[in-house]
């Protein structure tokens, strides 16, 4: 996984020139946590407004100490950061305009597994001249993962992350990586259907997972997704065997994803004992 950088006409890439940036801005929910972990508040221009929501960010207490933005070019021009962090799939119009303006920017792709988390953390830490901080974060993550790997659930736990109208994350997703670290088995990972597949109620019952996992924002929001979760057969067969997880946190690979795996294992073990 590589980080892209804006090239100034006739000059070196913007990345080396941005080393040691003192006024850094994040335009992506996934780069918010990285920036808040790697830099002290006084060096952060702003992060997105998502970062102050505990369901979106592990670093929401830190986010309360800095300004927030809504991902617009106007805010970049007003705050005048010497480096912008952006996601490769977020704020496309803002990224396009910033490139036209030759603004120093790192486009950070999302991480879908722990190797990619290490790679992205190291590259962003290096761009900010915070290599030692980045390595310390990775070391803490790896220590947590080793502790998880040293123990195993007493039985195989087959899980379906069922939500979004029946959508289930499979291989190549952060949910799958976190679940495997937690010691669970993703029933969708064995299917040749790419990162996401879809099950209706009948297909789900045939697959017969031990646990159903729901993104917390799905179960909290009335609508089709809630109706599926409340199907009479689902309520009967999976009473006490359902867990929720913070969906937004599982979409961004950050070093705290190891802590998410610890929490998920605890939830799975509790649900297997019938105490959802």
N, C-alpha and C positions, 0 to 999 in steps of 0.2 A: 504494500500500500504506500503510495507516494503522496506528498503534499504538493499542490500546485502553487506557483507564485506568479505575480504579475511581473511582466518584463517591461522595463522602460526602454523606449526606442534608443538604440545606440549605447546602452549601458549594461552593467551586470544585472543579474536577477535581483528583484527587490528584497529577497529573503536575507542575504548577507547584510545589506544596508540597514535592515530592520532589527538586527541583533541588539539586545539590550533596550528595546523599546520601552519608554517610560510612561506612555499614555495609550493603552491598548483597549480596543473595543471589540465586543463579540456580537455578531449578528445571527447566531444560531444557538438553539437550545442545547445542542450537543457540545458546542465549544464553550458555552457558558461555564459548565462545571470544570472543564480543563483550565480555563483562565482563572476562575476563583480559587482553584487548588494551587496553581503555580505562582500567582502574583499576589502581593499584598494589596489591600483596597486602594491605597494611594496611587498605585500604578495602573489602575483600571479606570478607563473612561466611562464605560457602561457595559451592561449585559442585557439580554432580552428580558422582557417583563415576565416570560415564562419561569425564569429562574427563582422568582419569589414564591412560587407555588410548590409546596412539599411533594405533590404528586408528579411534578415535572423535574425536580432537581434535588440531588443529594445535598447540594450546597446552599439551600435556601436561607439558612441563617446568615451566611456570608453575603449573599446577594442583597440582604436588607441594608448592608453597609455601603452599597455603591448605587450609582444611578442606573436606571433601566431605559431601554430603547424599544422601538417597535420595528426595527429592521429597515429603516428608510435611509436613502442617500442624504436627505436633508439633515438627518441627525448626525450623520458622519461629517458633513460639512460644518455643522454647528459645533461639534465636539472636537474636531480636528485631531483625531488620534494619529499617532505615528505608525500604527499597525492595526489592521482589521483582521479578525478571525471570522471566517464564514464557512458554512457547510457547503458541500458540493451540490446538494439538492435543495437548498433553502434560499430564500430571497433572490431568485434569479434575476429580476430586473435591477435590484440594487447591485448585485455582483457585476452585471454587465456594464452599468454606468460607472462603477468604480474602476473597472478595467479601462474604460474609455478615458477616465480622468487620470489614469496611471497611479492610482492610490496604492501604497504598499498593502498587500493583502495576502493572507494564506487561506487557501480553500482546503478545508479539512474534510476528508471523506468519513462517513460513519464507520464505526468499528462493529463487526458482527461476531467477533470471537476474542478470546483473551490475547492471542498473539497480535491481533490488529490493535487492541487496546495498548499493548506495550509499544508498538511501532508509532502510533499516533502520539502517545504521551511523550515519547522520547523526541520526536521531531518538533513538536510544539514547544516542549521544554527547551530544546536547543535554540529555537528561534527567539526565545525570550531570555536566553542566557541563564536558564534555571535548570541546568542539567542535573545537578545534585538533588534538587528538590524532586525532579521527575523520577530519578532512580530510586529515591526513598519511597515515593508513592508506589512504584512498581514492586519494590521489595515487600512492602506491606501487603499489597494485593497477592503476590505470590505466596507469602507466608500463610495467608488465609486459605488460599486454594490448596496448599499442601496439607493443612490441617483437615480440610474437608476430604481430601483424597485418602487420608490415613484412616478414615472411618467410613463405614457404609451403612445405609439403612438395612434393617434386619431382613427385609424382603424386597423383591423387585416392585417398584411403584411405577405403573404405566399411567402417563398423564396426557390429557388433551387440553390445550389452551384454547378453549372454545369461545368464540365471540365474534363481534363484527359481522353479524349476519351468517354465522357458521364458519367463518374463516379460522384456519388453524395454522400457526407458524410451524414450519418444518426445518429442514437443514438450512444452514447459512443464515440463520437469524440469531439475534442476541438472546432471545428467549430460549432457544435450543441450547445455546452455550451455557447459560445460567442454569438451566434445568439439569444438564449433564453434570455440571460441577456440583449441583446439589445432590446428585445420586439418583435422579429420576430418569425415566425412559420416555422420550417423546414419541407418541404413537405415529405422528406425522413424519418423523425423520426417516422412517423406512420406506416411505412412499416416493415414487419417482415423479414428483409433481413440483419440483422447484422449492423456493423458499416458503411459499404459502399454498395451501390447498383449502378445500371447503367441504364440510360435512353437513348434511341435513340431520334431523333428529334420528331417522332410521339408520343412516350410515354410522352415526356416532354410537348408537346402541349395539350395532353389529361389531364395531371395533372394540367395544367394552373396556374402556380405560378404567383404572382404579379410581382416579381422581380427575375432576374437572377443575380447570383453572380459568378464572375470569379476570380480565383487566378491570381494575376497580372503577374506572370511568364508564365502563360498559354497564355494569350492574347498577350503578347509581343513576343512570340516565334512562328515563322511560322511553320506550320505542320498540322496534322490531327486535333488537338485541336482547332487551329485557324480556320480551315475550318468549323468545327461544329458551332463555335460562329458566323460565317459569313454566315450561311445558310440563303437564301433569306427570308424564313418565319420567322426565328428568328429576322432578322434585321427589318422586317416590323412590327411584333407584339410587339417586345420589344425595339423599338427605344425609347431612353430616360429612359428606365426602366432596366438598367443594372448597376451593381456596381462591382468594383474590390476590392480585399482585398489581403494583403501580405500573400501568401500561406504558406511560411516557418514559419512565425510568428504564424500562426494558428495551426501548427503541434506541437509546444512546449508550454505546459502549464506553464506559469510564472505569477507572480503577475501583470504584465502589461497587461495581458489578459483582465482585467477589463477596462483598457483604450481603448483596441481594441474594446470592446463592445460599449463604448461611441462613438467612431469614426464610427462604423458600423451603429449605430442608425441614426446618422446624415446623412450618405450616403443613407440609406433606405428612410428616410423622404424626402430627396431631390429628389431621383429617383421617389418616388410616386407622386411628383409634376411635374414629367416630365423633371427634370433637371439633368439627369445622369452626 
